[in-house]
């Protein structure tokens, strides 16, 4: 495999990883903006113990 081919694959993988991380961060922020949902999840988690 030549160096340029490896370079664009590496850049593509890095770009996809950053896009995935950004999507996860936006989704988590969306959940934190709904306190009723977070309270319900916390109550369900603590009911397991």
N, C-alpha and C positions, 0 to 999 in steps of 0.2 A: 504494500500500500504506500502510495507516495505521500509526501508531507502535506501538499495542498488539500488532498482528499481527506486526510486525517484532521486537518485544521477546520474545515467547514463542518465536519461531523461533530467535532468537539464544541464548536460555537453553537451549533444547532442544539446539542444536548444541554449546554449551559442556558441557552435561551428558553428552552422548554422547562427546565427546572425553575428558572426565575419566574416564568409565567405561572407555573403551578403554585409556587410559594405565594405569589401575589394574589392568586385566586383564593387560596386558603385564608390568607390574612383578611381579605374583603369579606369572606363568609363569616369568619369569627367576629369581625367588627359588626356585621349585620346581626348576629345573634346577641351580642352585648348591647345593642341598641334596643333590644326587646327584653326589658327586665322581667316581665311576667314569665317568659319562656325560661330564662335563666333560673328564676326562683323555682319553677316547676321541676326543672332538671336537678337542681340541688336537693329538693325534697325527695325526689325519686331515688337519688343516689344514697341519701342518708337513710332512707327506709330499708335499704338492704342490710344495714348493720343492726 
